[in-house]
Each structure stands twice: as structure tokens, then as C-alpha cells.
Amino acid sequence: MRVLTEFGMGTSLRRGDYTEAAARALRDALWKSSINAAEWLGRDKAEMRLQVQIAVQKPEAVDAAELAGVFPYGAADISVGFGGLDVPRPEGLGNPTILAHAAITVTFAKDAA
């Protein structure tokens, strides 16, 4: 059963780090809400299933295993696809500013009680 979906945005302003931009997008989504769904449904937080979508201009540059460490509980299924935005530096030198988008959908298995 789908309980909620939350969205976030994160950036890497100077280092060109797609994984850090994605992690910041996840933290933005998580810190915007207090998820009391487990308690409300009488479930353990460990039962939460987190369907995570990340969008950046270079999906292959994101370390999804590192992103799993952002979540304090639950099992995260992380997919990384094309999206987000790379903003060139005004002077044309160095790494672009990276903008990552994240969507986190929280579910519980129907058969868990």
C-alpha cells in the first residue's frame, strides 16, 4: 500500500559531485516531512519500503549504494535516471552547478501486519 510520496532537490555548487547532489535532494525530501506512517499503521519502521527515484544529467556518475546510507530505516530501492540540470559556470570554467531531483515513495507490503 502506498502511504506517501515526497519530493526534494539538491545541488553540488562547485565540486561537480552528482552523488552529493542526489544525497542532498534525498535529505531535502526527508527533512520536509515527519513520516509517522509506521506508527499510524501499527507497523515497525523497518517494514517501510522506499521507492527512490533520482534524476541527474549524468546518472552513471551517481553511487546508488552510497545514497542508501541516507535513510535511517526501511529498505530503499534506488533508481537513477536522466533529468535534473547542469548549469554552466558563468565564467565557463570548472564544474557546472549540478541540480538533482528526488522522489521518495513510502509503501508497506500488503501482507505485513
C-alpha positions as CSV (number, residue, x, y, z in Angstrom):
1,M,0.0,0.0,0.0
2,R,1.3,3.4,-1.0
3,V,1.4,5.8,2.0
4,L,3.1,8.9,0.7
5,T,5.4,10.4,-1.9
6,E,7.8,13.3,-1.1
7,F,10.0,15.3,-3.4
8,G,13.3,17.0,-3.0
9,M,16.0,19.0,-4.7
10,G,19.7,19.1,-4.1
11,T,22.8,20.7,-5.6
12,S,26.5,20.5,-5.9
13,L,27.5,24.1,-6.4
14,R,31.2,23.7,-7.3
15,R,32.6,20.2,-6.9
16,G,30.6,18.6,-9.7
17,D,29.6,15.7,-7.4
18,Y,26.4,14.0,-8.7
19,T,26.2,11.7,-5.8
20,E,26.3,14.5,-3.2
21,A,23.7,16.5,-5.2
22,A,21.5,13.4,-5.1
23,A,22.1,12.8,-1.4
24,R,21.1,16.5,-0.7
25,A,17.9,16.0,-2.7
26,L,17.0,13.0,-0.6
27,R,17.7,14.8,2.6
28,D,15.6,17.7,1.4
29,A,12.7,15.3,0.7
30,L,13.1,13.6,4.1
31,W,13.6,16.7,6.2
32,K,10.4,18.3,4.8
33,S,8.2,15.7,6.4
34,S,7.8,13.7,9.5
35,I,6.8,10.3,8.4
36,N,4.7,8.7,11.2
37,A,3.2,6.2,8.8
38,A,4.6,3.1,10.5
39,E,3.2,4.1,13.9
40,W,-0.1,5.1,12.3
41,L,-0.5,1.7,10.6
42,G,0.8,-0.2,13.6
43,R,3.9,-1.4,11.7
44,D,7.6,-1.4,12.5
45,K,9.7,1.3,10.7
46,A,11.9,-1.5,9.4
47,E,9.0,-2.7,7.3
48,M,8.9,0.5,5.2
49,R,9.8,0.1,1.6
50,L,11.2,3.2,0.0
51,Q,11.0,3.5,-3.8
52,V,13.5,6.2,-4.6
53,Q,13.9,7.9,-8.0
54,I,16.9,10.2,-8.6
55,A,17.2,12.4,-11.7
56,V,20.5,14.0,-12.8
57,Q,22.2,14.8,-16.1
58,K,24.8,12.1,-15.6
59,P,23.1,9.1,-14.0
60,E,26.2,6.9,-14.3
61,A,28.1,9.3,-12.0
62,V,25.8,8.6,-9.0
63,D,26.8,5.9,-6.5
64,A,23.4,4.5,-5.5
65,A,24.9,2.3,-2.8
66,E,26.2,5.4,-1.0
67,L,22.7,7.0,-1.2
68,A,21.2,4.1,0.7
69,G,23.1,5.4,3.7
70,V,20.9,8.5,3.8
71,F,17.9,6.5,5.1
72,P,17.7,5.9,8.9
73,Y,15.4,2.9,8.4
74,G,13.4,0.9,5.8
75,A,14.6,-0.7,2.7
76,A,15.5,1.6,-0.2
77,D,15.1,0.6,-3.8
78,I,17.1,3.3,-5.6
79,S,16.9,4.0,-9.3
80,V,18.8,6.8,-11.1
81,G,17.7,8.2,-14.4
82,F,18.3,11.2,-16.7
83,G,16.9,14.5,-15.6
84,G,17.9,17.3,-13.3
85,L,20.0,20.2,-14.6
86,D,23.6,21.1,-15.1
87,V,24.1,24.9,-15.0
88,P,27.4,26.1,-16.6
89,R,29.5,28.3,-14.5
90,P,29.2,32.0,-15.6
91,E,32.9,32.2,-16.4
92,G,32.8,28.9,-18.4
93,L,35.5,27.3,-16.2
94,G,35.3,24.4,-13.8
95,N,32.4,22.1,-13.0
96,P,28.8,23.1,-13.6
97,T,26.4,23.6,-10.8
98,I,24.5,20.3,-10.6
99,L,20.8,20.1,-9.7
100,A,19.4,16.7,-8.7
101,H,15.7,15.9,-8.2
102,A,14.5,13.1,-5.9
103,A,11.1,11.4,-5.4
104,I,10.6,9.0,-2.4
105,T,7.5,6.9,-2.3
106,V,6.9,5.0,1.0
107,T,5.0,1.7,0.9
108,F,4.3,-1.3,3.1
109,A,3.7,-4.8,2.0
110,K,0.0,-5.7,2.0
111,D,0.6,-9.0,3.8
112,A,2.6,-7.5,6.7
113,A,0.6,-6.7,9.8
